[in-house]
Amino acid sequence: MKTKLLPLILLSTTLMAIPSDFEATPVIGYSYSEANLDMKSSALYGGEIQYNNKNSILSPEISVLYSDKVQSQNVIPEILDNTLYRFALNGVFQYENATFITPLSKIGLGYETIEQKYSQNVDSVFVTIGVGAKLALTENIALKVEAIHMAKFNSNRWDNNTALLGGVTLSFGTSMKDEEARRLAQIEAENQAKIDARIAAEALKAEQDAQAREAALAAAIAKKEAHEKAKREAEEKAAALLAAEAIANADDDKDGVKNGLDACPNTPLYLPEVNGVGCLTEVNLQINFIPSSFELTEKSKENIQAFALYLRSSPQYSVKILSHTDSIGEARPNLRVTQKRANIVRDMLISQGVEPKRVIAKGMGEAHPITSNMLKAGRAQNRRILAELTKIQ
C-alpha cells in the first residue's frame, strides 16, 4: 500500500512548489503490454506536471507512472507480481481551439525500472508518442484523457506498451484570460504612447508655426509702420496744402465743407472723409497697437483724443467702434483679439469725456476683409479699426 502511494506523495510534494503557468494532472489508467514482455496488462497510477510555455511550440511535461502486481502471462509460480516505474520528459503541443475541448499530442523520452527482471525485461529507456484532449470544466479545471504508446529498448529489441489514461488537470498561475487582458493592456499602452508622441509632435509644430507667424507679423507690422510713416508724411504735406486752401474757403475744421454748411464742426484733420454736410459716416480711425500687445502707439492715442473732441462737438451722433484683423492665426482667437482692441478704443473715448451710452465696441475678427490676405500689403489693409457713426433719433 505504501508503494502505491509513493507517486501520489511525490506529485503532492511537487504541487506545493509549482510556480505560475503550470498545470498538474493526477492520472489513472490501464497499460496494454506486448506478448513478448511476458506481462499481463495492468492498472497505472501517477501524475503529470506541464509548463505552459507561451513562447514555444512545445510545452515541457514531466510524467511519473506506477504499476504494481503486474503478473506474468506464463504464471511463473515464484513470480506473483511485479512493480514498474516509468519516468518521462515529454514535449506537448496543444492545438488552437474555439470550444471547451483542447486537442493535444506529445512526444518524449523516458526511463522504466522493473523490480523483477525476467523474459529479458531490464531497466531501460523508452520513446513516448501520444495523443489526447482536455475538456474544460472551469477556467482552471479540466478533464484530461490520453492514449500513449511507449516503445522500450529491451535487451537488443524494441518492446511496446500502450496506456490509456484519464485524470483531472489543475491549472496554476496566469490564466489565458489574464494573459489576454495583459496583452490588450500592453497594446493599449503602446497605442497611447504613440498618441502622446503624436500630440507632442503636433504641439511642437504648432509652437514653431506660432513663432513663425509671430515673426512674420512683426515684420509685417514694421513694414506697415514704415509705409504709414511715409503715408503720413505725404498726408501732412497734402494737409498743409488743404489748410492753405481751407483758410481761403473759411473751413475751420478742414473737412472740405464750409462752416455755414458744416453740421459737424471740429472734424479731426486725419479723418477727412465726411459727407456733404461735413459729418463722418464710417471712417478708418488709423489706430495701431504696439506689436504683440494691446498697447496703443502714441500717434494712435492722439488720433483717439482728436476723435473724442469731434464726438463731444457732435452730440447728435452715436458711434460703433469696429475692429478688424487679417486671417493670420485661428478665427476664434482673432475674434477675441479684435473685441479686446475695440474695447480699449471705446474705454479711451469714454475717458476723454464721451458719454458711455453713445459708444459701442464690437470685434469683427477676420470675417470682413477689404482685400486679399494672400499678400502682406493686403493683410495690412485688413487690420483696421473703423468708426461707424449714426445720427441719434
Secondary structure, 3 states (H helix, E strand, C coil): CHHHHHHHHHHHHHHCCCCCCEEEEEEEEEEEECHHHCECCEEEEEEEEEECCCCCCCEEEEEEEEECCCCECCCCCCCCCCCEEEEEEEEEEECCCCCCEEEEEEEEEEEEEECCCCCCCCCEEEEEEEEEEEEECCCCEEEEEEEEEEEEECCCCEEEEEEEEEEEEEEECCCHHHHHHHHHHHHHHHHHHHHHHHHHHHHHHHHHHHHHHHHHHHHHHHHHHHHHHHHHHHHHHHHHHHHHHHHHHCCCCCCCCCHHHCCCCCCCCCCCCECCCCCECEEECCCCECCCCCCECHHHHHHHHHHHHHHHHCCCEEEEEEEECCCCCCHHHHHHHHHHHHHHHHHHHHHCCCCHHHEEEEEEECCCCCCCCCCHHHHHHHCEEEEEEEECC
